[in-house]
Amino acid sequence: MLFYMSFYIVLAALFTICMQTTLATMNHQYPKWQLDASLIGTNPGLAYRPMPDDPDISGTVIEYRAANKSDVKQWVNRLDAFLAPYRDHQLPGEGQNQIPCDFDTKLNPGQVCEVDVAQFTPCTSEQGYSYNKSAPCIFVKLNKIYGWLPEFYDDVDDLPEDMPTDLVDHIKSLKPKERQQVWVSCKGLSESDDMGPVEYSNNRGFPSYYYPYTNQQGYLSPLVAVHFARPAVKTAINIECRAWAKNVMYRGGSRDRRGSIHFVLLIE
């Protein structure tokens, strides 16, 4: 009995010493291993909301009946919950260190650029994210990687050949500074996937002034609201959205997807 007591006391002491050593060398402001040296690496994943409560069971399907208020409310509630941290009362100091930004903004120490969800019309809570109009919105974001800086497609003479024509036209319509964004595009995976016209708010990408992420207090990932204005109903639509930057690797398919997302939209 004495042997076991001594053994567990020594074991507990060793564990305590290891934990204290680990905590003493840990920096809570920035990770020890960054970018290529980290497990996350340098290729940020693309994510979207809303998702089913249990995606393992429901997969990546956004399915509802537009005339059914209960159906609509479920999806609206999911987006409200996702966007709650973006509302001032949920932010540290009620978002006092957040400021409106543009491509000429110079941030002072402690400041971060705000993400104003009120600008995402018609993809707002007050408008039910247009789910009741059979014209739903999704929100797309890049996962955060500490210290990562995008390499932009901002040269109109050096855009990828497979970039969608409407995105190319959009980039060409902007001023040079405004082209410094990680672009977003969405498409139906086949000709039969009729997603109709698509609108992007309030940018069509993630602007340069949100980068790099360095664990700043109050920092929130920029969002792109994607509004499917007139998608086909009573049929499953396979949709892929992808991010466009020189250092965002793209891979489609059902396995090991990178720089892109896939979901199914089914409106009854």
Contacts in CASP RR format, 6 or more apart in sequence:
PFRMAT RR
TARGET T0000
AUTHOR 0000-0000-0000
METHOD contacts of the structure
MODEL  1
MLFYMSFYIVLAALFTICMQTTLATMNHQYPKWQLDASLIGTNPGLAYRP
MPDDPDISGTVIEYRAANKSDVKQWVNRLDAFLAPYRDHQLPGEGQNQIP
CDFDTKLNPGQVCEVDVAQFTPCTSEQGYSYNKSAPCIFVKLNKIYGWLP
EFYDDVDDLPEDMPTDLVDHIKSLKPKERQQVWVSCKGLSESDDMGPVEY
SNNRGFPSYYYPYTNQQGYLSPLVAVHFARPAVKTAINIECRAWAKNVMY
RGGSRDRRGSIHFVLLIE
25 32 0 8 1.000
26 32 0 8 1.000
29 215 0 8 1.000
30 146 0 8 1.000
30 214 0 8 1.000
30 215 0 8 1.000
31 38 0 8 1.000
31 146 0 8 1.000
33 39 0 8 1.000
34 146 0 8 1.000
34 147 0 8 1.000
35 41 0 8 1.000
35 42 0 8 1.000
35 145 0 8 1.000
35 146 0 8 1.000
35 147 0 8 1.000
35 148 0 8 1.000
36 42 0 8 1.000
38 146 0 8 1.000
40 145 0 8 1.000
41 145 0 8 1.000
42 145 0 8 1.000
42 148 0 8 1.000
42 247 0 8 1.000
43 247 0 8 1.000
43 248 0 8 1.000
43 249 0 8 1.000
43 258 0 8 1.000
43 259 0 8 1.000
44 142 0 8 1.000
44 143 0 8 1.000
44 144 0 8 1.000
44 145 0 8 1.000
44 148 0 8 1.000
44 243 0 8 1.000
44 248 0 8 1.000
44 259 0 8 1.000
45 142 0 8 1.000
45 143 0 8 1.000
45 243 0 8 1.000
45 248 0 8 1.000
45 258 0 8 1.000
45 259 0 8 1.000
46 140 0 8 1.000
46 141 0 8 1.000
46 142 0 8 1.000
46 143 0 8 1.000
46 241 0 8 1.000
46 242 0 8 1.000
46 243 0 8 1.000
46 259 0 8 1.000
46 260 0 8 1.000
46 261 0 8 1.000
47 140 0 8 1.000
47 141 0 8 1.000
47 142 0 8 1.000
47 143 0 8 1.000
47 261 0 8 1.000
48 138 0 8 1.000
48 139 0 8 1.000
48 140 0 8 1.000
48 141 0 8 1.000
48 241 0 8 1.000
48 261 0 8 1.000
48 263 0 8 1.000
49 78 0 8 1.000
49 79 0 8 1.000
49 82 0 8 1.000
49 138 0 8 1.000
49 139 0 8 1.000
49 141 0 8 1.000
50 62 0 8 1.000
50 75 0 8 1.000
50 78 0 8 1.000
50 79 0 8 1.000
50 82 0 8 1.000
50 138 0 8 1.000
50 139 0 8 1.000
51 60 0 8 1.000
51 78 0 8 1.000
52 58 0 8 1.000
52 59 0 8 1.000
52 60 0 8 1.000
52 61 0 8 1.000
52 62 0 8 1.000
53 78 0 8 1.000
60 261 0 8 1.000
60 262 0 8 1.000
60 263 0 8 1.000
60 264 0 8 1.000
61 236 0 8 1.000
61 263 0 8 1.000
61 264 0 8 1.000
61 265 0 8 1.000
61 266 0 8 1.000
62 75 0 8 1.000
62 136 0 8 1.000
62 138 0 8 1.000
62 263 0 8 1.000
62 264 0 8 1.000
62 265 0 8 1.000
62 266 0 8 1.000
63 264 0 8 1.000
63 265 0 8 1.000
63 266 0 8 1.000
63 267 0 8 1.000
63 268 0 8 1.000
64 71 0 8 1.000
64 72 0 8 1.000
64 74 0 8 1.000
64 75 0 8 1.000
64 131 0 8 1.000
64 266 0 8 1.000
64 267 0 8 1.000
64 268 0 8 1.000
65 71 0 8 1.000
65 267 0 8 1.000
65 268 0 8 1.000
66 72 0 8 1.000
66 131 0 8 1.000
66 132 0 8 1.000
66 133 0 8 1.000
66 134 0 8 1.000
66 233 0 8 1.000
66 267 0 8 1.000
66 268 0 8 1.000
69 132 0 8 1.000
72 128 0 8 1.000
72 131 0 8 1.000
72 132 0 8 1.000
75 129 0 8 1.000
75 131 0 8 1.000
75 136 0 8 1.000
76 125 0 8 1.000
76 128 0 8 1.000
76 129 0 8 1.000
76 131 0 8 1.000
79 125 0 8 1.000
79 129 0 8 1.000
79 137 0 8 1.000
79 139 0 8 1.000
80 125 0 8 1.000
82 139 0 8 1.000
83 117 0 8 1.000
83 125 0 8 1.000
83 139 0 8 1.000
84 90 0 8 1.000
85 91 0 8 1.000
85 220 0 8 1.000
86 115 0 8 1.000
86 117 0 8 1.000
86 220 0 8 1.000
86 223 0 8 1.000
87 117 0 8 1.000
88 94 0 8 1.000
88 95 0 8 1.000
91 98 0 8 1.000
91 218 0 8 1.000
91 220 0 8 1.000
92 217 0 8 1.000
92 218 0 8 1.000
95 114 0 8 1.000
95 218 0 8 1.000
97 110 0 8 1.000
97 111 0 8 1.000
97 112 0 8 1.000
97 217 0 8 1.000
97 218 0 8 1.000
98 111 0 8 1.000
98 112 0 8 1.000
98 113 0 8 1.000
98 114 0 8 1.000
98 218 0 8 1.000
99 105 0 8 1.000
99 107 0 8 1.000
99 111 0 8 1.000
99 112 0 8 1.000
99 113 0 8 1.000
99 114 0 8 1.000
100 113 0 8 1.000
100 114 0 8 1.000
100 116 0 8 1.000
101 107 0 8 1.000
101 113 0 8 1.000
101 114 0 8 1.000
101 207 0 8 1.000
101 209 0 8 1.000
101 210 0 8 1.000
102 209 0 8 1.000
103 177 0 8 1.000
103 178 0 8 1.000
103 180 0 8 1.000
103 207 0 8 1.000
103 208 0 8 1.000
103 209 0 8 1.000
104 177 0 8 1.000
105 113 0 8 1.000
105 209 0 8 1.000
107 113 0 8 1.000
107 209 0 8 1.000
110 216 0 8 1.000
110 217 0 8 1.000
112 216 0 8 1.000
112 217 0 8 1.000
112 218 0 8 1.000
112 219 0 8 1.000
112 220 0 8 1.000
113 209 0 8 1.000
113 210 0 8 1.000
113 222 0 8 1.000
114 220 0 8 1.000
115 220 0 8 1.000
115 221 0 8 1.000
115 222 0 8 1.000
115 223 0 8 1.000
116 202 0 8 1.000
117 124 0 8 1.000
117 223 0 8 1.000
118 124 0 8 1.000
119 201 0 8 1.000
119 202 0 8 1.000
120 137 0 8 1.000
120 201 0 8 1.000
120 202 0 8 1.000
120 223 0 8 1.000
120 225 0 8 1.000
121 127 0 8 1.000
121 201 0 8 1.000
122 129 0 8 1.000
122 130 0 8 1.000
122 135 0 8 1.000
122 137 0 8 1.000
122 227 0 8 1.000
123 129 0 8 1.000
123 130 0 8 1.000
123 137 0 8 1.000
123 139 0 8 1.000
123 201 0 8 1.000
123 225 0 8 1.000
123 226 0 8 1.000
123 227 0 8 1.000
129 136 0 8 1.000
129 137 0 8 1.000
130 136 0 8 1.000
130 137 0 8 1.000
130 227 0 8 1.000
131 137 0 8 1.000
134 231 0 8 1.000
134 233 0 8 1.000
134 267 0 8 1.000
135 227 0 8 1.000
135 228 0 8 1.000
135 229 0 8 1.000
135 230 0 8 1.000
135 231 0 8 1.000
136 227 0 8 1.000
136 228 0 8 1.000
136 231 0 8 1.000
136 265 0 8 1.000
136 267 0 8 1.000
137 225 0 8 1.000
137 226 0 8 1.000
137 227 0 8 1.000
137 228 0 8 1.000
138 225 0 8 1.000
138 226 0 8 1.000
138 228 0 8 1.000
138 263 0 8 1.000
139 223 0 8 1.000
139 224 0 8 1.000
139 225 0 8 1.000
139 226 0 8 1.000
140 184 0 8 1.000
140 223 0 8 1.000
140 224 0 8 1.000
140 225 0 8 1.000
140 226 0 8 1.000
140 241 0 8 1.000
140 261 0 8 1.000
141 206 0 8 1.000
141 221 0 8 1.000
141 222 0 8 1.000
141 223 0 8 1.000
141 224 0 8 1.000
142 182 0 8 1.000
142 206 0 8 1.000
142 221 0 8 1.000
142 222 0 8 1.000
142 243 0 8 1.000
142 248 0 8 1.000
143 221 0 8 1.000
144 213 0 8 1.000
144 221 0 8 1.000
145 213 0 8 1.000
146 212 0 8 1.000
146 213 0 8 1.000
146 214 0 8 1.000
146 215 0 8 1.000
147 211 0 8 1.000
147 212 0 8 1.000
147 213 0 8 1.000
147 214 0 8 1.000
148 211 0 8 1.000
148 212 0 8 1.000
148 213 0 8 1.000
149 211 0 8 1.000
149 212 0 8 1.000
150 182 0 8 1.000
150 206 0 8 1.000
150 208 0 8 1.000
150 211 0 8 1.000
150 245 0 8 1.000
150 246 0 8 1.000
150 247 0 8 1.000
150 248 0 8 1.000
151 245 0 8 1.000
151 246 0 8 1.000
151 247 0 8 1.000
152 179 0 8 1.000
152 180 0 8 1.000
152 181 0 8 1.000
152 182 0 8 1.000
152 208 0 8 1.000
152 245 0 8 1.000
152 246 0 8 1.000
153 159 0 8 1.000
153 160 0 8 1.000
153 163 0 8 1.000
153 171 0 8 1.000
153 179 0 8 1.000
153 183 0 8 1.000
153 244 0 8 1.000
153 245 0 8 1.000
153 246 0 8 1.000
154 171 0 8 1.000
154 176 0 8 1.000
154 179 0 8 1.000
154 180 0 8 1.000
154 181 0 8 1.000
155 179 0 8 1.000
156 168 0 8 1.000
156 171 0 8 1.000
156 172 0 8 1.000
156 179 0 8 1.000
159 168 0 8 1.000
159 171 0 8 1.000
160 244 0 8 1.000
163 183 0 8 1.000
163 185 0 8 1.000
163 244 0 8 1.000
164 185 0 8 1.000
164 187 0 8 1.000
166 185 0 8 1.000
167 183 0 8 1.000
167 185 0 8 1.000
167 204 0 8 1.000
167 244 0 8 1.000
170 204 0 8 1.000
171 179 0 8 1.000
171 183 0 8 1.000
180 207 0 8 1.000
180 208 0 8 1.000
181 203 0 8 1.000
181 204 0 8 1.000
181 205 0 8 1.000
181 206 0 8 1.000
181 207 0 8 1.000
181 208 0 8 1.000
182 205 0 8 1.000
182 206 0 8 1.000
182 243 0 8 1.000
182 244 0 8 1.000
182 245 0 8 1.000
182 248 0 8 1.000
183 204 0 8 1.000
183 205 0 8 1.000
183 243 0 8 1.000
183 244 0 8 1.000
183 245 0 8 1.000
184 200 0 8 1.000
184 204 0 8 1.000
184 205 0 8 1.000
184 206 0 8 1.000
184 224 0 8 1.000
184 226 0 8 1.000
184 241 0 8 1.000
184 242 0 8 1.000
184 243 0 8 1.000
184 244 0 8 1.000
185 241 0 8 1.000
185 242 0 8 1.000
185 244 0 8 1.000
186 195 0 8 1.000
186 198 0 8 1.000
186 226 0 8 1.000
186 239 0 8 1.000
186 240 0 8 1.000
186 241 0 8 1.000
186 242 0 8 1.000
187 195 0 8 1.000
187 239 0 8 1.000
187 240 0 8 1.000
187 241 0 8 1.000
188 194 0 8 1.000
188 195 0 8 1.000
188 237 0 8 1.000
188 238 0 8 1.000
188 239 0 8 1.000
188 240 0 8 1.000
189 238 0 8 1.000
189 239 0 8 1.000
189 240 0 8 1.000
189 262 0 8 1.000
190 238 0 8 1.000
193 237 0 8 1.000
193 238 0 8 1.000
193 239 0 8 1.000
194 231 0 8 1.000
194 232 0 8 1.000
194 235 0 8 1.000
194 237 0 8 1.000
195 228 0 8 1.000
195 231 0 8 1.000
195 232 0 8 1.000
195 237 0 8 1.000
195 239 0 8 1.000
195 265 0 8 1.000
196 228 0 8 1.000
196 229 0 8 1.000
196 230 0 8 1.000
196 231 0 8 1.000
196 232 0 8 1.000
197 229 0 8 1.000
197 230 0 8 1.000
198 226 0 8 1.000
198 227 0 8 1.000
198 228 0 8 1.000
198 229 0 8 1.000
199 226 0 8 1.000
199 227 0 8 1.000
199 229 0 8 1.000
200 224 0 8 1.000
200 225 0 8 1.000
200 226 0 8 1.000
200 227 0 8 1.000
201 224 0 8 1.000
201 225 0 8 1.000
201 227 0 8 1.000
202 225 0 8 1.000
203 222 0 8 1.000
203 224 0 8 1.000
204 224 0 8 1.000
205 222 0 8 1.000
205 224 0 8 1.000
206 222 0 8 1.000
206 224 0 8 1.000
206 243 0 8 1.000
207 222 0 8 1.000
210 221 0 8 1.000
210 222 0 8 1.000
213 219 0 8 1.000
213 221 0 8 1.000
226 241 0 8 1.000
228 265 0 8 1.000
231 237 0 8 1.000
231 265 0 8 1.000
231 267 0 8 1.000
233 267 0 8 1.000
233 268 0 8 1.000
234 267 0 8 1.000
234 268 0 8 1.000
235 266 0 8 1.000
236 264 0 8 1.000
236 265 0 8 1.000
236 266 0 8 1.000
237 264 0 8 1.000
237 265 0 8 1.000
237 266 0 8 1.000
238 262 0 8 1.000
238 264 0 8 1.000
239 262 0 8 1.000
239 263 0 8 1.000
239 264 0 8 1.000
239 265 0 8 1.000
240 252 0 8 1.000
240 260 0 8 1.000
240 261 0 8 1.000
240 262 0 8 1.000
241 260 0 8 1.000
241 261 0 8 1.000
242 250 0 8 1.000
242 252 0 8 1.000
242 259 0 8 1.000
242 260 0 8 1.000
242 261 0 8 1.000
243 250 0 8 1.000
243 259 0 8 1.000
243 260 0 8 1.000
248 259 0 8 1.000
249 258 0 8 1.000
249 259 0 8 1.000
250 258 0 8 1.000
250 259 0 8 1.000
250 260 0 8 1.000
251 257 0 8 1.000
251 258 0 8 1.000
251 259 0 8 1.000
251 260 0 8 1.000
252 258 0 8 1.000
252 260 0 8 1.000
252 262 0 8 1.000
253 262 0 8 1.000
254 262 0 8 1.000
END
